[in-house]
């Protein structure tokens, strides 16, 4: 039963791994993998000597970390608040609506974001209404990262709240009743019962999200960025695409990609071990 | 929860309801704005006057799309891709998840396969080597370049496997007593019982394939072979090209004004309809599916 799947896995996952050799070669498509000349770690040393590379790394990490931290916070707060909604129909409709953006492509959502945030877009109309200056969100190196992080949180917070809502439902309602009788108000009950009850799952998801620290989201940035914001918007994945595939620097692109994969691999293995150690659960 | 009838508690409730409703609106209204734009006249759109109701209501954009051959070609490529991928993904998910859900005692070598699969999930050759494999297999510009590289959905396999592990052993034993072979057990016991998990991964497959623009971008060299999202993405490229030539933002504004934004909005609306059609059907399943399958004790 496993055979068909394993064949596909071999062709499209394991054979490309052999292609990694080209990171250590001066790969020339006409000569192929076997004929190209080996250059050792030249591409890697070149990578670290580039002036942009530090900027690209820090962009990647800042954007990814911002998404993880703000996205988690937002999902937790939203699930706690939604849990208080007792009107079933209202709760259901809100859930349906907030899960929706998760299922839409960044190609579609990029147009939505452009509509909201361009110079005459809704957000700037609101800003001018209240007497503020117009902001050039998509063309400003200062505003581009907050825009990317904010719109990603907007897209995903609803969907991420599913797991937290499940965790809240699993908390014994008796605890809330007892605390209520003891005179604890809503804030106190959230602080002393709901949040500690959610803590294991929050911890687990936080640990497991760390390997994504180098995945700042290719689709989103590719659809929203422009040369005006390369300085703060370029991440490792977009860089590999531009240099490697568009610029046909196959070897160099592969070297950068390999570097990213290796760090990701180390991070995910450590995260899985940490999760097993601290929360007694794991991903695989 | 104990009902606290004091004034402050009620005020708190009102505030909570208001915030939650507001968040719901923040998710809904930007999407609705696109719908309103698609039904507005291009002058109104260019003036950024459209809010939540169409201005100078017109269906002109939609009638124009009717004559856009490339739009419908891309649309049908995406439909084909989704159906082919769904069939292949689901068959492979079930076929791989079932043996892997057996214990090491019942299936020797299980851990070897498991490790191979997990390694492939965690580590890959990257964009460029994968592209070269697809190219060397002569799959460029065929629908198979969109379907086959994603044939094995490893995350989904693990999710379904965890669901299978949770199925009571006695069910399988009873089936064996009745003389069922592994295929019959899989088809008659495991698959019917696992519908929530299977619906979840089916949703992932459909959504992932429909939304993906990137494989179309790298594996298709002819625009006529673009799937729908790559086609829509390419609409914005004109603007990107001019930007790359070094235009400033006021020039960008001019370009946006002459381009048919309401037409693009209408294309986006139509391309989203297939997702909106399956979404309500699968929504009731994916919540259970995700909660049960995502994390292993």
Interface residues (C-beta under 8 A of the other chain):
Chain A: X1 X2 X4 X5 X6 X8 X9 X11 X12 X13 X14 X15 X16 X17 X18 X19 X20 X22 X78 X81 X82 X84 X85 X90 X93 X94 X96 X97 X98 X99 X100 X101 X103 X104 X105 X106 X107 X108 X110 X111 X112 X113 X115 X116 X118 X119 X120 X121 X122 X125 X136 X139 X154 X158 X162 X163 X166 X173 X176 X177 X180 X181 X185 X186 X204 X218 X219 X222 X223 X226 X227 X228 X240 X241 X244 X245 X250 X253 X254 X257 X258 X260 X261 X262 X264 X265 X268 X269 X280 X281 X282 X283 X284
Chain B: X1 X2 X4 X8 X9 X12 X13 X16 X17 X19 X20 X21 X23 X24 X26 X27 X28 X30 X31 X33 X34 X37 X48 X51 X91 X92 X95 X96 X98 X99 X100 X113 X116 X117 X118 X120 X122 X123 X124 X125 X126 X127 X128 X129 X130 X131 X132 X133 X137 X148 X149 X151 X152 X157 X158 X182 X207 X210 X211 X212 X213 X214 X218 X229 X232 X233 X236 X240 X243 X244 X246 X249 X252 X253 X256 X264 X265 X268 X271 X272 X275 X279 X280 X283 X287 X290 X291 X294 X295 X296 X297
